[in-house]
Amino acid sequence: MALHQTITVLNTLDSAYASGEQVRQLFVAYPGVKVEVEKVQGDKGSTEFVKITIPGSNGKAGGGSAPTFGIVGRLGGIGARPGRIGIVSDADGAVAAVASALKLADMQSKGDVLKGDVLITTHICPDAPTLPHEPVDFMDSPVDILQMNEHEVLPEMEAILSIDTTKGNRVINHKGIAISPTVKEGYILRVSEDLLRLLEMTTGQLPVTFPVTTQDITPYGNDLYHINSILQPAVATDAPVVGLAITAQSMVPGCGTGASHEVDIASAVRFAIETAKEFSQGQCSFYNQAEFARITELYGSMKVLQTPGKPAVPTA
């Protein structure tokens, strides 16, 4: 199942020499899978963005009509070297995203091909900086959030599952995985019933969700508190976005090492795979289209929340 792929990816990325090229090498046995790597320089170093395309049997990239699903592995970095030795907790999003792609590629080689294309994006940086944050420190990133969204949130994605370690808080007191309400065009919508069903099925437990505030869905850099970057993809797209959080019962800093739990990451991978299967077949909806049309008719656009907002008015 997904645990094999999760451990494979963990072992690959738990290295001071981890790179996008090493991720590419994981897929050399799957000629139908396309892996693109691009190195980007930022103010605090560099990282390598990875885009993995798993073509569907009726995918739009090949002229078909099945919907395209997006999986984003969101993180600051997979390591905080030289200050911290080893893979950090924040790496879980990248591990889950790449492991999801590896599982889909393996399924495809065995004849289980999804109808729609699946696009998986993340970035690989083994020596990212850290960032002070309450209640525990975060991982920072060598590139800013705009650059991340530019490379990870693709216009072809018709729905996005954003996977991120979400352990540095006091509001999710559960070890495992949890999902957010759907965020679309500045609106925080109800939690998808389809995704709740899939969460129950893949974990064998009652579904766990986590609270989202208006601050969380606004862009970074506006001096507002954000739980983390899990919903930052929502500021860069009109597609519905759901956060898939890998969680802990206790507070764990994103820069903490020895804190990645392969079974929890594999749970996230299973959920992502099952969501991709159903979404590509039109059997899973991230939001109710009629209800979204009604709320926008009643209250208008909330796209202002996808922007930096009004400039500050200078005080006299």
N, C-alpha and C positions, 0 to 999 in steps of 0.2 A: 504494500500500500504506500501511502505518502511518506511514511517514516524513513524508508530507504533513501528516497530522494532528499529528504530533509537532512539526514546525516551526511550524505554525500556533499551537499552544498555547504553545510557547516564546516566540514573538514577542509573544503577548498578555500573558504573565506577566512578561516581562523589562521591567518598567516600575515606576517609583516610584508610579504610579497604579493598579497592578493591583488588581483587586477581584473579589468574587464576582459583581457585576453584569456585569463584562466577560466572565466565564465564561458567565453566562446568555446573553449576546448571541451567543455562538458557536453556540447551539442554536436560534435563532429560526427558522431555515429547516426545523426538524424538529418539527412540531406534535405529533407523538406522544410526544415526549420531555418529561418534566417535570423542571424544575430549580428547586430550592428553595435560598434563601440566607438564612442567619441570622447576624447579627453578635453576637459574644459578648465581653464585657469580662472581662479577667483582671487579675491583680495587676501584670502587666508590660506592659499595653497591651490591644489588642483584635485579633481576627481574625474572618474571615467563613467559616463552615462552609458547604460546598456539598454538596448531595445531588442526584444525577442518577439518574432512574429510566428505564430502557430497558425498556418492556413487551415481554413475550414473547407468541408466538401462543397459548400454552397456559399463560400465567403465572398465578400464584396471586393476584396483585392483580386480575386480571380474572375470577377464579372457576375458573381451570384447576388443573392438578395438577403441572405441571413444576416441578422444583426451582429455587429462587432463589439466584443467585450473587452474592457480594459482592466488590467491589474497593475496597480502602482505600488512598488515597495518603497515606502517613505521613511527617510532617516536622515540624520546629519552625517554619520560616518560609521563604518564597521569597526573602526579602531581609533584609539586616542593616543597613539604612539607619538613620542617616546614616554609620555607621562604614565600611560597605562599599558601593561603588557597583555596581549590577547584580545580576542573578539569581545566587543562590548554589548551590553543589553540592547542598545539602540540598533544593532545590526539585524535584529529579528525580522524587520520589515523586508530588508533586502533578501535575507535567507528564504523567507516564505515566498516572495515573488519568484525568485529564480527556481526554487524547488517546485513551485506550481508549474512553471514552464517546462521543467524537466519531466515532471509527471505527465503533462499533456503530450510532450514529445514521445515519451515511452508508450503511452496509450495509442497514439497515432501509428507508431511502428507495428503495433499489434492489432491494427484494424479498427480500433475505436476512435473514429474521427468525428470531431464536433462539426456541426453544420456551419457555424459562423467562425470568422477569424477571431483569434485571441491575441491581443497585444499586451506584452508585459514589459514594464519599464522600471528601472531603478538606477542607483549609482553606487560605485565601489570606491571607497576611500579608506585605506587602513591607518591613516594618520591625521584624522580630523581634529580640530580644536574642541574644547569644551566651553560651556556657557553657564554662568550662574543663573539659577532659577529656583523659585520656591515651589514645593517644599524640598526638592532635591535638585542637584545640578543636571542640566541637559547636555547632550552632545550638540555642538555647533556644527556648521558646515563650511567648507572652503568656498562655496558659492552661495549666492543669495537665493531666496525663495522664488524670485522671478525667473532666474536661470533654471532652477529645478522644474518649475511648471512648464517652461518652454520646451524642455527635453523629455519630460515625463507625462505630460497631459497632452494627448494627441487628438487632433480634430476628428479622426476616424472613430474614436471611442464613443460608443452610444450609451454606455453606462460604465461607471468606474467603481471598483472596489479598491479602496486605499488602505493598505496594510501597514500598521505602525506599532512599534512597542509603545504601550501606554501604561507604564508602571509607576511613574513618578508623581503620584497624586494620591489624594485621600478619598476620591469619589467612586473609584472602582475597587471594591474590596473582594475581588474574586480572582482566583488563579485559573487561567485558561484563555478563553477568547470571549469577546463581546462585540456587538455591532451597534452602530449609531443610528439615529433617525436618518432618513434620506434628506440630503441637502441639494436644492436645485434653485439656481438663479436668485440666491439670497434668501430663499425661504427654507426654514426647517420644517419638514413635513413629517407625517406620522411614520413610525417604523413599518417597513414593508412586511406584510403578512407572509408573503412568499419566502422572504429571507429568514423570518422567524421559524418557519417550518423547516427550512434547510438547516438552520442552526440546531434545532432540536434533533434532527435526523443524524447529523454528522457528529455531534458531541454525545448523544444519548442522554442529554440532560435538559432541564428546563432552559429556555433561551435566556441569555444575559444581555442586557442592553446598557448603554452608558449615556449620561446626560450630555447634551450639547447646548452651549450658550451662544447668544448672538456674537459675542466677542470671538468665539472659536472659529466662526465662518468668515470673519473679515481677514484681509491680507495682513501678513506679518509686517512689522515696521510702523504700525500706527500707535505704538505705546499702550496697547491694550493687552491684558492677560489672555493667553491662549493655553488650553490644556496641553497641547503640543501641535505638531504640524499635520496631524492625521487628516484634517479636512481642508488643508490648503489647496489641494487640487480643485475644490469647488469654486475657488475664486477665478479660475482660468477656463471654465467651460460652462456651457448651458446644459450639458448632460447631467443626469442625476448621479450623485456621489454618495457612497456609503462608506463609513470608516469601519474597518475590521481591526479591532484592538487586540494585541497580545498582552495579557494582563497578569497582575500578581496580587496576592492578598495583602502584601506589605508594600511599603514604598521602596522602590528600587531606582537609583539614579541611572539615567541613560548611559552614563560613562562607566557604570559598574561592570566589572568583568566576572566571569564565572556565573553569570545570571541568565544565560540563555538555556531554555528548557526545550529540548528537541521534541518532546511529546506535545507540548503546547503549540509549538510552531507547526508541527504536522497537523494538528487540529485545524489551524488556520488554512493550511494548504488544502485539506480535504474540503473545507467549506468553500474555498475559492474555486476548486475544481467542480464541485456540484453546482455552484452558482453559474459558472461558465457553461456547463452542459445545458442547464435549463434555459438560461437567457438566450443562448444561440438557437434554441428551438422555439422560442417565443412562449415558454412556459413559466417564466419568472419575470415579474414586474417590480421595478424599484419604487414606483409610485403610481398613484391613481391619476390618470391623465385628465379625466373629467373633473375630479376634485381640484387639481392644480389649475385648470382653466377657470373654475369657479372662484378660487381664492384670488387669482390675479384680476378677475373681473370685479370682485368686490373691493380689493385693497390696492390694486395697481402693482407695478413692478417693484421688486426689492433688489434690483441689480446694483443699486448704490452700495449695497453691502459687499459687492465684489470689487469695489474700488477703494483707493486709499482714503476716500471721504473728502470733506471740505478742508481747505487749508486753514491752519490755525489763525485766528484773528489776533494780531499783536495787541498787547495791553498797553495802556497809556503810561 
